Amino acid sequence: MKEGLGRDGHRNSTVVTEFILLGLTQSQDAQILLFVLVSVFYLIILPGNVLIILTIRSDPGLNAPLYFFLGNLAFLDASYSFIVSPRMLVDFLSEKKVIYRGCITQLFFLHFLGVGEMFLLVIMAFDRYIAICRPLHYATVMSPRVCYALLLALWLGAFAHSIVQVALILHLPFCGPNQLDNFFWDVPQVIKLACTDTFVVELLMVSNSGLLTLLCFLGLLASYAVILCRVKGHSSEGKSKAISTCTTHIIIVFLMFGPAIFIYTNPFRVFPADKVVALFNTVIFPFLNPVIYALCNQEVKASMIKLLCQHRVF
């Protein structure tokens, strides 16, 4: 720390230049166990996401928009896995878990990729709506140009959101304490350490993250409800396939949006389950999302097995 201005404006205050992460638990035995479990999970699921990307890119039969977006979902989750998990694994074996204010980069990419995935799920719901409810217009509406335009809008929207999150933090003064009761850097925990009234900042965070997440969640549920109602008139085979696809998407929506809504719509209170929910939100569920999609899709599974057999993995 170094001298600076505190709440009262006096020079004898200190300015925080580093934060100490308290981590998931203070028990050394529990940290070693978590290190092993997360490492195994990381080493199994991450290659699974990479395999999904390679499968979709190598199979000409998987060139539909649905698989194009699924490949991008796997890419987002594979990238997301490098933001929190590696640092957390290192901290499990470290006595002092120090993260510098320069790690604002972690905050930016955490929201950039997280919101990007959220927007991608919205796009995938739109794709399913057009495919099931407007099948005759599908080729026109979901043309390659439109798909790339939607992807560009996704990245721009995620970038704008992340810049706002960074701006909320950068202007805040920190003069102590510097212990962050979490295993990563995020807005809800950091703003509680600021040496100023953060009521307005927390309201902005709720509107920028919490409200956005909640609206997307409700919109997705409404869209899939409409889709499921529309498939009642389809043939038995088409109805079964549509219901299977929509059910998989709905599971992912709950897995991703449930923890995010819990975290970003309760900025003024601290709950005992906060860190556990954050662990699932940042580490567990992002790995599983593309895998669940792939395992519930017969075309992707068949192509994946074919690819592995070609390279004599089996």
LOTIBA-82788 format. One record per residue (C-alpha): residue in three letters; x, y, z. Coordinates in steps of 0.05 Angstrom, whole numbers, plus 5000, padded with zeros to 4 digits. Example, Ala and Ser with C-alpha at 12.3 -4.5 7.8 and 13.67 -1.06 7.14 Angstrom:
   code     xx     yy     zz
    ala   5246   4910   5156
    ser   5273   4979   5143
***
This chain:
   code     xx     yy     zz
    met   5000   5000   5000
    lys   5020   5073   4993
    glu   4997   5139   5021
    gly   4938   5174   4990
    leu   4870   5203   5004
    gly   4819   5164   5045
    arg   4746   5175   5062
    asp   4762   5239   5100
    gly   4810   5266   5048
    his   4872   5264   5094
    arg   4940   5245   5068
    asn   4954   5196   5124
    ser   4908   5144   5091
    thr   4935   5089   5047
    val   4918   5070   4976
    val   4910   4996   4962
    thr   4956   4971   4907
    glu   4941   4897   4917
    phe   4885   4852   4941
    ile   4890   4787   4980
    leu   4841   4733   4958
    leu   4815   4692   5016
    gly   4796   4636   4968
    leu   4742   4583   4974
    thr   4766   4556   5041
    gln   4821   4565   5092
    ser   4829   4491   5104
    gln   4893   4464   5073
    asp   4865   4394   5066
    ala   4802   4421   5031
    gln   4845   4463   4985
    ile   4886   4403   4963
    leu   4823   4362   4951
    leu   4792   4419   4910
    phe   4857   4426   4871
    val   4854   4353   4851
    leu   4780   4354   4834
    val   4782   4419   4793
    ser   4846   4396   4757
    val   4814   4330   4737
    phe   4751   4365   4715
    tyr   4792   4417   4677
    leu   4834   4366   4641
    ile   4773   4325   4619
    ile   4722   4378   4600
    leu   4769   4428   4566
    pro   4792   4377   4513
    gly   4719   4360   4504
    asn   4703   4431   4483
    val   4763   4431   4436
    leu   4738   4365   4407
    ile   4670   4395   4393
    ile   4702   4453   4355
    leu   4746   4405   4313
    thr   4686   4360   4299
    ile   4642   4416   4273
    arg   4698   4446   4231
    ser   4719   4379   4200
    asp   4650   4352   4182
    pro   4616   4385   4121
    gly   4550   4356   4145
    leu   4552   4401   4206
    asn   4550   4467   4168
    ala   4481   4489   4191
    pro   4475   4552   4233
    leu   4458   4510   4295
    tyr   4526   4476   4293
    phe   4561   4541   4274
    phe   4535   4573   4338
    leu   4550   4509   4378
    gly   4623   4513   4355
    asn   4626   4586   4377
    leu   4595   4566   4444
    ala   4650   4515   4455
    phe   4702   4567   4436
    leu   4674   4617   4485
    asp   4673   4566   4541
    ala   4743   4541   4525
    ser   4767   4613   4527
    tyr   4728   4627   4591
    ser   4762   4568   4625
    phe   4829   4606   4622
    ile   4804   4666   4661
    val   4790   4639   4731
    ser   4809   4566   4735
    pro   4886   4569   4724
    arg   4893   4625   4775
    met   4848   4588   4824
    leu   4890   4524   4817
    val   4954   4563   4832
    asp   4922   4596   4893
    phe   4902   4528   4921
    leu   4976   4514   4930
    ser   4996   4584   4952
    glu   4997   4611   5023
    lys   4986   4684   5002
    lys   4936   4694   4946
    val   4953   4764   4920
    ile   4920   4795   4860
    tyr   4940   4864   4836
    arg   4895   4919   4812
    gly   4927   4908   4744
    cys   4886   4844   4742
    ile   4827   4887   4721
    thr   4840   4848   4657
    gln   4810   4788   4691
    leu   4747   4827   4706
    phe   4742   4852   4634
    phe   4748   4783   4601
    leu   4704   4750   4654
    his   4646   4795   4633
    phe   4666   4799   4560
    leu   4663   4724   4550
    gly   4608   4711   4600
    val   4560   4761   4569
    gly   4582   4738   4500
    glu   4558   4669   4518
    met   4494   4696   4545
    phe   4480   4734   4480
    leu   4499   4671   4441
    leu   4446   4631   4477
    val   4395   4685   4456
    ile   4418   4678   4384
    met   4413   4602   4388
    ala   4342   4609   4414
    phe   4325   4656   4356
    asp   4356   4605   4308
    arg   4311   4549   4336
    tyr   4250   4594   4333
    ile   4261   4608   4259
    ala   4277   4534   4244
    ile   4215   4508   4278
    cys   4164   4563   4270
    arg   4186   4592   4203
    pro   4219   4533   4167
    leu   4204   4560   4097
    his   4241   4625   4112
    tyr   4299   4592   4150
    ala   4350   4591   4094
    thr   4338   4665   4080
    val   4333   4691   4151
    met   4393   4650   4177
    ser   4439   4659   4117
    pro   4514   4658   4129
    arg   4516   4734   4124
    val   4463   4740   4178
    cys   4499   4690   4223
    tyr   4564   4729   4219
    ala   4527   4794   4230
    leu   4494   4765   4293
    leu   4562   4742   4317
    leu   4592   4811   4306
    ala   4534   4843   4345
    leu   4548   4792   4400
    trp   4621   4813   4407
    leu   4605   4888   4404
    gly   4550   4881   4457
    ala   4595   4840   4502
    phe   4652   4891   4494
    ala   4606   4949   4512
    his   4581   4913   4574
    ser   4651   4896   4597
    ile   4676   4967   4588
    val   4620   4991   4633
    gln   4640   4940   4686
    val   4713   4963   4684
    ala   4691   5036   4687
    leu   4651   5021   4751
    ile   4714   4996   4785
    leu   4769   5042   4758
    his   4742   5107   4788
    leu   4732   5077   4858
    pro   4783   5094   4913
    phe   4811   5036   4954
    cys   4846   5052   5019
    gly   4834   4988   5059
    pro   4817   4935   5077
    asn   4846   4896   5020
    gln   4821   4825   5033
    leu   4773   4799   4980
    asp   4729   4743   5006
    asn   4729   4705   4940
    phe   4773   4665   4894
    phe   4771   4714   4835
    trp   4762   4788   4821
    asp   4691   4810   4806
    val   4650   4873   4814
    pro   4602   4853   4871
    gln   4658   4837   4919
    val   4707   4891   4899
    ile   4660   4950   4905
    lys   4647   4931   4978
    leu   4720   4948   4993
    ala   4717   5018   4964
    cys   4729   5078   5010
    thr   4667   5114   4988
    asp   4592   5107   4985
    thr   4579   5053   4932
    phe   4503   5055   4932
    val   4499   5086   4862
    val   4553   5040   4835
    glu   4516   4979   4861
    leu   4452   5003   4829
    leu   4490   5012   4763
    met   4518   4942   4770
    val   4448   4914   4781
    ser   4421   4950   4719
    asn   4481   4932   4676
    ser   4490   4859   4697
    gly   4432   4836   4740
    leu   4375   4866   4700
    leu   4406   4848   4633
    thr   4415   4776   4656
    leu   4345   4771   4684
    leu   4313   4800   4620
    cys   4352   4752   4576
    phe   4332   4694   4620
    leu   4258   4711   4619
    gly   4261   4724   4544
    leu   4294   4657   4531
    leu   4242   4620   4573
    ala   4186   4656   4536
    ser   4216   4640   4468
    tyr   4224   4566   4483
    ala   4153   4564   4511
    val   4128   4591   4445
    ile   4170   4541   4406
    leu   4144   4481   4447
    cys   4073   4504   4436
    arg   4084   4509   4361
    val   4114   4440   4353
    lys   4049   4407   4375
    gly   4025   4406   4303
    his   4088   4376   4275
    ser   4099   4304   4256
    ser   4118   4254   4310
    glu   4192   4251   4288
    gly   4199   4326   4279
    lys   4164   4339   4345
    ser   4210   4291   4383
    lys   4273   4323   4353
    ala   4248   4394   4367
    ile   4229   4378   4439
    ser   4296   4344   4451
    thr   4334   4405   4424
    cys   4293   4455   4462
    thr   4297   4415   4527
    thr   4373   4415   4522
    his   4374   4490   4510
    ile   4328   4502   4569
    ile   4374   4461   4615
    ile   4434   4504   4593
    val   4394   4568   4604
    phe   4379   4548   4676
    leu   4450   4525   4689
    met   4480   4590   4664
    phe   4430   4643   4683
    gly   4409   4616   4751
    pro   4477   4629   4786
    ala   4488   4694   4748
    ile   4420   4722   4770
    phe   4435   4702   4842
    ile   4503   4737   4840
    tyr   4486   4802   4804
    thr   4417   4818   4830
    asn   4437   4816   4904
    pro   4493   4867   4909
    phe   4475   4895   4978
    arg   4476   4830   5017
    val   4526   4774   5028
    phe   4501   4702   5029
    pro   4538   4640   5055
    ala   4528   4606   4988
    asp   4558   4663   4947
    lys   4626   4630   4935
    val   4596   4562   4920
    val   4549   4593   4869
    ala   4607   4633   4839
    leu   4647   4568   4833
    phe   4592   4535   4792
    asn   4581   4599   4752
    thr   4654   4610   4733
    val   4685   4540   4733
    ile   4635   4483   4729
    phe   4577   4502   4685
    pro   4616   4538   4629
    phe   4655   4473   4617
    leu   4592   4431   4615
    asn   4549   4474   4569
    pro   4576   4452   4501
    val   4585   4380   4526
    ile   4511   4376   4544
    tyr   4493   4404   4476
    ala   4538   4354   4441
    leu   4516   4293   4480
    cys   4443   4309   4468
    asn   4454   4318   4393
    gln   4458   4253   4353
    glu   4490   4284   4292
    val   4546   4315   4333
    lys   4558   4251   4373
    ala   4561   4209   4309
    ser   4609   4257   4276
    met   4652   4261   4339
    ile   4659   4185   4343
    lys   4676   4183   4269
    leu   4730   4235   4278
    leu   4760   4198   4338
    cys   4760   4132   4299
    gln   4794   4165   4239
    his   4851   4187   4284
    arg   4851   4119   4319
    val   4834   4147   4387
    phe   4790   4087   4397
***
